[in-house]
Amino acid sequence: MGRKLGVTPAETRAKLLAAAAQVFAEHGYDGARVGEIARRAGLTTGAIYAHYGTKAELLAEAVRTHSPDELAGLYESGAIDLLSALRLAGRRLTETDDTEQSLVLEALAGGRRDAEVARLLCHGIAQRERLFALALRRARAAGQVDATVSPEAVARLCTMLAIGGLAVGSLALDDIDPGEWEAVVDRLVDAVRTPGPPTDRTTEITRETP
């Protein structure tokens, strides 16, 4: 069946992406079949290709959709400052989402065999890095970030930590003490902060938490 009457294109895409995330996570990129994705979404393969030209495009969009960046939204809305968002993101690196973890790892593996997957994945990550570097430059201009720190280098480090965190989350490693982890994250965030008096992190965390 195609798109149902009364269902918007956005709702159809949401159903497709939810089904795609499940199938890619279960079977990997190579093992995922467009027909199975369509079946789980209650649609036809034609409905999929009406929205996405290739299976690689569908995987890339599923990765983007299932990697929500609520901290970026909080920062853009002014709810918290950039460095507070960085601290929260760092502390959440140990909290891996199974679907996001599977999708990203499958996309990375698929990218080694499929040039289109690699290109789309690289484009998405590079776009997020550019936006983050822009936010860092704005924070630097506002005096929040050390003027000697490279926004591009920090953005790349965050990309490496985020992807590495997903990879480590798939291993049965011993847990790190939360307090010790938070102390290390605080040190890393302070390394990019404009030198000044120490912050009261207890008050900061209370204000930051959504």
C-alpha positions in Angstrom: 0.0 0.0 0.0 1.1 3.6 -0.6 0.7 6.6 1.7 -2.6 6.3 3.5 -5.3 8.9 3.2 -5.2 11.5 6.0 -1.6 10.8 6.7 0.9 13.6 6.1 4.2 13.1 4.2 6.0 13.9 7.5 4.1 11.2 9.3 4.9 8.7 6.5 8.6 9.5 6.8 8.5 9.1 10.5 7.0 5.6 10.1 9.6 4.7 7.5 12.5 5.9 9.7 11.2 4.1 12.8 10.9 0.8 10.8 14.3 1.4 9.1 16.0 1.9 12.4 14.7 -1.4 13.7 15.7 -3.3 10.5 19.1 -1.8 10.2 19.8 -2.4 13.9 18.7 -6.0 13.7 20.2 -7.0 10.3 22.9 -4.5 9.6 23.1 -2.4 6.4 23.9 -5.2 4.1 21.3 -7.6 5.5 18.5 -5.0 5.7 15.9 -5.3 3.0 13.8 -2.5 1.7 10.8 -4.8 1.4 11.1 -5.7 5.1 11.3 -2.0 6.1 8.2 -1.3 4.0 6.3 -4.2 5.6 7.0 -3.1 9.1 6.0 0.5 8.2 2.8 -0.8 6.6 3.8 0.7 3.3 5.0 -0.3 -0.1 8.6 -0.2 -1.4 7.4 2.5 -3.8 6.5 4.7 -0.8 10.0 4.4 0.5 11.6 5.3 -2.9 9.2 8.3 -3.1 11.0 9.8 -0.1 14.5 8.3 -0.4 16.4 7.5 -3.6 18.5 4.7 -2.1 18.9 2.5 0.9 22.0 4.5 1.8 20.0 7.7 2.0 17.5 5.9 4.2 20.2 4.7 6.6 21.8 8.2 6.8 18.4 9.8 7.6 17.7 7.1 10.2 21.0 7.8 11.9 20.3 11.5 11.9 16.8 11.1 13.3 17.9 8.7 16.0 20.8 10.9 17.2 18.7 13.6 18.9 20.6 16.6 20.1 18.3 18.0 22.7 21.3 19.8 24.4 21.8 21.8 21.2 18.1 22.7 21.3 18.5 23.9 24.9 21.5 25.9 24.0 19.9 27.5 21.0 16.8 28.4 23.1 19.0 30.1 25.7 18.0 27.6 28.5 21.7 26.8 29.2 25.0 28.2 28.0 27.3 26.3 25.6 29.8 25.2 28.2 27.0 23.8 30.4 25.7 21.9 27.4 29.1 20.5 26.8 29.4 19.4 30.4 26.0 17.7 30.3 26.8 16.0 27.0 30.1 14.7 28.4 28.4 13.3 31.4 25.9 11.5 29.2 28.5 9.8 27.1 28.2 6.7 29.2 24.4 6.5 28.7 24.2 4.7 25.3 21.0 4.2 23.4 20.8 0.7 21.9 19.1 1.8 18.7 21.4 4.8 18.1 24.5 2.7 19.0 23.5 0.0 16.4 22.7 2.5 13.7 25.9 4.4 14.0 28.1 1.3 14.2 26.3 -0.2 11.2 26.6 3.0 9.2 30.4 3.1 10.0 30.8 -0.5 8.9 28.6 0.0 5.8 30.6 3.1 4.9 33.7 0.9 4.5 32.0 -1.1 1.8 29.6 1.4 0.2 30.9 4.8 -1.0 27.5 6.4 -0.9 27.0 5.4 2.8 30.4 6.8 3.6 29.7 10.1 1.7 26.3 10.6 3.4 27.6 9.8 6.8 30.6 12.1 6.4 28.3 14.9 5.1 26.0 14.6 8.2 28.8 14.5 10.7 30.7 17.4 9.0 27.5 19.5 9.0 27.1 19.0 12.8 30.8 19.8 13.4 30.4 23.1 11.4 27.4 24.1 13.4 29.1 23.3 16.7 32.3 25.1 15.7 30.1 28.1 14.9 28.5 28.0 18.3 32.0 27.8 19.8 33.2 30.8 17.9 30.1 32.8 19.1 30.9 31.7 22.7 34.5 32.7 22.2 33.4 36.2 20.9 31.2 36.5 24.0 34.2 35.8 26.3 33.0 32.4 27.5 35.6 30.3 25.6 39.4 30.8 25.6 40.4 32.8 22.6 43.4 30.5 22.0 41.2 27.4 21.6 40.4 26.2 18.1 36.6 25.7 17.7 37.3 23.2 14.9 39.6 21.1 17.0 37.1 21.0 19.9 34.3 20.1 17.5 36.4 17.2 16.2 37.3 16.0 19.6 33.6 16.0 20.5 32.8 14.0 17.4 35.5 11.4 18.3 34.2 11.2 21.9 30.6 10.7 20.8 31.4 8.0 18.3 33.9 6.4 20.6 31.3 6.4 23.4 28.8 4.5 21.2 31.5 1.9 20.3 32.6 1.4 23.9 29.0 1.1 24.9 28.7 -2.1 22.8 31.5 -3.7 24.9 31.0 -5.4 28.3 33.5 -3.2 30.0 33.4 -2.4 33.7 31.5 0.7 34.7 33.3 3.9 35.6 32.4 5.5 38.9 30.0 8.4 38.0 31.7 10.8 40.2 35.1 10.1 38.8 33.7 10.4 35.2 32.1 13.7 36.0 35.3 15.1 37.5 37.2 14.2 34.3 34.5 15.8 32.1 34.6 19.0 34.2 38.4 19.2 33.7 37.9 18.9 29.9 35.2 21.6 29.8 37.3 23.9 32.0 40.2 23.5 29.6 38.3 25.5 26.9 36.7 28.0 29.3 38.0 31.6 29.4 40.4 31.7 32.5 38.6 33.2 35.5 37.3 32.4 38.9 36.1 28.8 39.5 32.4 28.0 39.0 30.0 26.6 41.5 29.2 23.4 39.6 26.6 22.3 42.2 24.5 25.4 41.4 25.3 25.0 37.7 24.1 21.4 37.5 20.8 22.3 39.3 20.2 25.0 36.8 21.2 23.0 33.8 19.1 19.9 34.3 16.0 20.0 32.1 
